[in-house]
Amino acid sequence: MSNYHVPVMLSECLDGLNINPGGIFVDVTFGGGGHSRAILERLDTGRLIAFDQDDDAQANALQDPKFTLVHHNFRYLKRFLRYHDAIPVDGILADLGISSHQIDEAERGFAHRFDAELDMRMNRESGKSAVNLINEAPEEELQRILRFYGELSNSRGIASAIGAARARQPIQTTGELKGALARFAPRGKENQFYSQVFQALRIEVNDELAVLREFLEQSVEVLKVGGRLVVMSYHSLEDRLVKNFMQTGDFEGNDTRDVFGNRIRPLEPIGKAIKASNNEIAQNTRARSARLRIAEKR
């Protein structure tokens, strides 16, 4: 597991779940199983249902009668919990983003530090890859993706450069994409620039923000009253959705109030966003951008 993915803020996640040893818990991002193993250690008569659409995660499946691994995207949370007769649940954990394993596997195309085919699919059996997106999407669509998902101010120029490069020959690899965009990378901040570009493409390829919205809405439906939702995000787009939903029940952060002026929301936030300690960040740089939010169903 340690070679696959080091669980971020493990103790904080477990504390946030407020684990009842006889309860039903869900880990919607199983990955290397680090969080799941720790949850199982705290259960006796309880159950743990985990989700992961990545084939590679199947090799980490836990051999425990209290554990069930669902090989599907967590946008289908409610469907499969109903199938496994696991509603309502006591707690749900989501560690968003991509795993260390996915980043470190060059052929997955997630990391700009490798020269590999542009794939970026978390489920390699699904839909279009980043190669399809880069070579087939209209420039206007690429501009939108880069602006909203990569938060790049010069998205029009970047999209135009992609259009010009693919007109000469299809862009197939991470190296070819970087070559087409090299003149846009600020000196000294090249890695940050390419990370933003790759983040934007990955979010679009995997429909990540739509998946997150669907998951958050379903989490309220499957949690019991007093159940906990624990979500760890790694970039501002995810964290903003999670924060707004936990605080207001609305993804835009719009309040709904009753006739007495009291806020109506399905969840009650527990404290503020939690950041990893300096010690953890020193041991696991991925923790640097993590933001952990906890809420309880009202």
Secondary structure as UniProt FT lines:
FT   TURN            2..4
FT   TURN            8..9
FT   HELIX           10..17
FT   TURN            21..22
FT   STRAND          24..27
FT   TURN            31..32
FT   HELIX           34..41
FT   STRAND          47..51
FT   HELIX           55..60
FT   TURN            65..66
FT   STRAND          67..70
FT   HELIX           74..76
FT   HELIX           77..83
FT   TURN            84..85
FT   STRAND          89..95
FT   HELIX           100..104
FT   HELIX           106..108
FT   TURN            112..113
FT   TURN            124..125
FT   HELIX           130..136
FT   HELIX           139..148
FT   TURN            153..154
FT   HELIX           155..168
FT   HELIX           174..181
FT   HELIX           182..184
FT   TURN            187..188
FT   HELIX           190..206
FT   HELIX           208..222
FT   STRAND          223..233
FT   HELIX           236..248
FT   TURN            251..252
FT   TURN            259..260
FT   STRAND          267..269
FT   HELIX           278..283
FT   HELIX           285..289
FT   STRAND          291..297
//
